[in-house]
Every structure is written in structure tokens, then in C-alpha cells.
Amino acid sequence: MANAASGMAVHDDCKLRFLELKAKRSHRFIVFKIEEKQKQVIVEKVGEPNESYEDFTASLPADECRYTVYDFDFVTAENCQKSKIFFIAWSPDTARIRNKMIYASSKDRFKRELDGIQVELQATDPTEMGLDVIKSRAY
């Protein structure tokens, strides 16, 4: 099973959307899903620049794993506008074991395809990726 999972392809759309988020800031977040039948990672949802962090967390399923990228804007203590790109591996406790294993074994390879990630988080429940956690990891 590990061989099948690590052989997960990454759809070109994933890289394209990530570049749009990174370079043009045309998205606030991207939710990626593994299509098991096609053995590839695809874009499931793209968040508009004006969408909130609550919109982002609401777009994650409660009982299935996902990879996500979130562009977090913040102001530093020196009053500088900054942003950091977060990679969040969403693996809820309620997800099926097989689902968790496939996402876990494919994560590093998928992450390497997205050049420009600054912070990585692993979350098994919403509190592990709350806005307070994001803020504390951004600074």
C-alpha cells in the first residue's frame, strides 16, 4: 500500500493555483484532495482573496484528510505588512485509517511540488490550526 500511496501524481492545476496564490495573491487559500481512483492530488476548492479564516476552516471536511495552503496576512510589531504561506496537513481523528495513511505517506512529496511554503502545521482537530496558532507561528 505504501508504494501505491507514494506514487501519487500531482495535477498541474495544483502547482498553477499555488503559483497564483504565491505570486499574484489571487487566492486566500487552496484545499487539495487526493483522488484515490486517479491516484493524484487535485484542487478541491480555491478561496477568494476576501475570504476569511473562518471561511477557510469551514471548507475542510470534518471526517476526511486534506492538504491546504493558506496565505496569512499580518502586521508586525514594527507596523510592517507581511504575509506567510502556511501548509496545513488536515488529518482529523475521525478520518478513516486508510485515508490518514495515504495523506501521511504522500505529504512530503506533494509539499516539495509547492515551492514557497514558509510554515507547516499538522492538525488533527480545529483547535490545532486555530487563528491563535497561525498567528503565533507567523511571527
C-alpha positions as a Markdown table, in Angstrom:
| # | Residue | x | y | z |
|---|---|---|---|---|
| 1 | Met | 0.0 | 0.0 | 0.0 |
| 2 | Ala | 2.8 | 2.4 | 0.7 |
| 3 | Asn | 4.1 | 2.1 | -2.8 |
| 4 | Ala | 0.7 | 2.9 | -4.2 |
| 5 | Ala | 0.3 | 5.9 | -2.0 |
| 6 | Ser | 3.8 | 7.3 | -2.6 |
| 7 | Gly | 3.2 | 7.1 | -6.3 |
| 8 | Met | 0.6 | 9.8 | -6.1 |
| 9 | Ala | 0.7 | 12.2 | -9.0 |
| 10 | Val | 0.2 | 15.9 | -8.6 |
| 11 | His | -2.2 | 17.5 | -11.0 |
| 12 | Asp | -0.7 | 20.5 | -12.9 |
| 13 | Asp | -3.6 | 22.6 | -11.6 |
| 14 | Cys | -2.3 | 22.3 | -8.1 |
| 15 | Lys | 1.0 | 23.9 | -9.0 |
| 16 | Leu | -0.7 | 26.6 | -11.1 |
| 17 | Arg | -3.1 | 27.6 | -8.4 |
| 18 | Phe | -0.3 | 27.7 | -5.8 |
| 19 | Leu | 1.8 | 30.0 | -8.1 |
| 20 | Glu | -1.2 | 32.3 | -8.4 |
| 21 | Leu | -1.6 | 32.4 | -4.7 |
| 22 | Lys | 2.2 | 33.0 | -4.1 |
| 23 | Ala | 3.0 | 35.4 | -6.9 |
| 24 | Lys | -0.3 | 37.2 | -7.7 |
| 25 | Arg | -2.0 | 36.8 | -4.3 |
| 26 | Ser | -5.2 | 36.0 | -6.3 |
| 27 | His | -6.3 | 33.4 | -3.7 |
| 28 | Arg | -6.6 | 33.4 | 0.1 |
| 29 | Phe | -6.4 | 29.6 | 0.4 |
| 30 | Ile | -6.4 | 26.3 | -1.6 |
| 31 | Val | -7.8 | 23.0 | -0.4 |
| 32 | Phe | -6.2 | 19.9 | -2.1 |
| 33 | Lys | -7.8 | 16.5 | -2.2 |
| 34 | Ile | -6.3 | 13.1 | -3.1 |
| 35 | Glu | -8.4 | 11.4 | -5.8 |
| 36 | Glu | -7.7 | 7.7 | -4.9 |
| 37 | Lys | -9.1 | 6.3 | -8.1 |
| 38 | Gln | -7.0 | 8.6 | -10.3 |
| 39 | Lys | -4.0 | 8.4 | -7.9 |
| 40 | Gln | -3.5 | 12.1 | -8.0 |
| 41 | Val | -3.8 | 15.2 | -5.9 |
| 42 | Ile | -6.3 | 17.7 | -7.3 |
| 43 | Val | -7.6 | 21.2 | -6.3 |
| 44 | Glu | -10.9 | 20.8 | -4.4 |
| 45 | Lys | -11.6 | 24.5 | -3.5 |
| 46 | Val | -10.0 | 27.9 | -4.0 |
| 47 | Gly | -10.7 | 30.7 | -1.7 |
| 48 | Glu | -11.1 | 34.3 | -2.9 |
| 49 | Pro | -8.7 | 36.9 | -1.5 |
| 50 | Asn | -11.5 | 38.5 | 0.5 |
| 51 | Glu | -12.5 | 35.2 | 2.3 |
| 52 | Ser | -11.8 | 34.9 | 6.0 |
| 53 | Tyr | -10.0 | 32.4 | 8.0 |
| 54 | Glu | -13.4 | 31.1 | 9.2 |
| 55 | Asp | -14.4 | 30.5 | 5.5 |
| 56 | Phe | -11.2 | 28.6 | 5.1 |
| 57 | Thr | -11.7 | 26.3 | 8.1 |
| 58 | Ala | -15.4 | 25.8 | 7.2 |
| 59 | Ser | -14.3 | 24.4 | 3.8 |
| 60 | Leu | -12.5 | 21.5 | 5.4 |
| 61 | Pro | -14.4 | 18.2 | 5.9 |
| 62 | Ala | -14.9 | 17.0 | 9.4 |
| 63 | Asp | -14.0 | 13.4 | 8.7 |
| 64 | Glu | -11.6 | 13.4 | 5.8 |
| 65 | Cys | -8.0 | 14.4 | 5.3 |
| 66 | Arg | -6.9 | 17.3 | 3.1 |
| 67 | Tyr | -3.8 | 19.3 | 2.3 |
| 68 | Thr | -4.3 | 23.0 | 2.4 |
| 69 | Val | -2.4 | 26.2 | 1.7 |
| 70 | Tyr | -3.3 | 29.4 | 3.5 |
| 71 | Asp | -1.9 | 32.9 | 2.8 |
| 72 | Phe | -1.9 | 34.6 | 6.1 |
| 73 | Asp | -1.6 | 38.4 | 6.2 |
| 74 | Phe | -0.4 | 40.2 | 9.4 |
| 75 | Val | 1.2 | 43.3 | 10.7 |
| 76 | Thr | 4.5 | 43.1 | 12.6 |
| 77 | Ala | 5.3 | 44.9 | 15.8 |
| 78 | Glu | 7.2 | 47.4 | 13.6 |
| 79 | Asn | 3.9 | 48.0 | 11.7 |
| 80 | Cys | 5.1 | 46.2 | 8.5 |
| 81 | Gln | 2.5 | 44.4 | 6.4 |
| 82 | Lys | 3.7 | 40.8 | 5.9 |
| 83 | Ser | 2.3 | 37.5 | 4.7 |
| 84 | Lys | 3.3 | 33.9 | 5.3 |
| 85 | Ile | 2.2 | 30.9 | 3.3 |
| 86 | Phe | 1.1 | 28.1 | 5.6 |
| 87 | Phe | 0.9 | 24.4 | 4.5 |
| 88 | Ile | -1.6 | 22.6 | 6.7 |
| 89 | Ala | -2.0 | 18.9 | 6.7 |
| 90 | Trp | -5.5 | 18.3 | 7.9 |
| 91 | Ser | -5.9 | 14.8 | 9.3 |
| 92 | Pro | -8.9 | 14.7 | 11.7 |
| 93 | Asp | -9.1 | 12.0 | 14.3 |
| 94 | Thr | -12.5 | 10.9 | 12.8 |
| 95 | Ala | -10.9 | 10.2 | 9.3 |
| 96 | Arg | -10.6 | 6.5 | 8.3 |
| 97 | Ile | -7.2 | 5.0 | 8.9 |
| 98 | Arg | -6.6 | 4.3 | 5.2 |
| 99 | Asn | -7.4 | 7.9 | 4.4 |
| 100 | Lys | -4.8 | 9.1 | 7.0 |
| 101 | Met | -2.2 | 6.7 | 5.8 |
| 102 | Ile | -2.5 | 7.8 | 2.2 |
| 103 | Tyr | -2.3 | 11.5 | 3.1 |
| 104 | Ala | 0.6 | 10.9 | 5.5 |
| 105 | Ser | 2.7 | 8.9 | 3.0 |
| 106 | Ser | 2.1 | 11.4 | 0.2 |
| 107 | Lys | 2.6 | 14.6 | 2.1 |
| 108 | Asp | 6.3 | 15.3 | 1.7 |
| 109 | Arg | 6.3 | 14.6 | -2.0 |
| 110 | Phe | 3.3 | 16.8 | -2.5 |
| 111 | Lys | 4.8 | 19.6 | -0.4 |
| 112 | Arg | 8.0 | 19.6 | -2.5 |
| 113 | Glu | 5.9 | 20.4 | -5.5 |
| 114 | Leu | 4.8 | 23.7 | -3.9 |
| 115 | Asp | 7.9 | 25.9 | -3.7 |
| 116 | Gly | 7.4 | 28.8 | -1.3 |
| 117 | Ile | 5.8 | 27.3 | 1.7 |
| 118 | Gln | 7.0 | 29.1 | 4.9 |
| 119 | Val | 5.3 | 27.4 | 7.8 |
| 120 | Glu | 4.0 | 23.8 | 8.1 |
| 121 | Leu | 1.3 | 22.7 | 10.5 |
| 122 | Gln | -0.2 | 19.3 | 11.2 |
| 123 | Ala | -3.8 | 19.4 | 12.6 |
| 124 | Thr | -6.0 | 16.6 | 13.8 |
| 125 | Asp | -8.7 | 18.9 | 15.2 |
| 126 | Pro | -9.7 | 22.5 | 14.6 |
| 127 | Thr | -8.0 | 23.9 | 17.7 |
| 128 | Glu | -4.6 | 22.8 | 16.4 |
| 129 | Met | -5.0 | 25.2 | 13.5 |
| 130 | Gly | -6.9 | 28.0 | 15.2 |
| 131 | Leu | -6.2 | 31.6 | 14.3 |
| 132 | Asp | -4.2 | 32.0 | 17.5 |
| 133 | Val | -1.9 | 29.1 | 16.5 |
| 134 | Ile | -1.5 | 30.6 | 13.0 |
| 135 | Lys | -0.6 | 34.0 | 14.5 |
| 136 | Ser | 1.9 | 32.5 | 16.9 |
| 137 | Arg | 3.6 | 30.6 | 14.1 |
| 138 | Ala | 3.7 | 33.6 | 11.7 |
| 139 | Tyr | 5.7 | 35.9 | 13.9 |
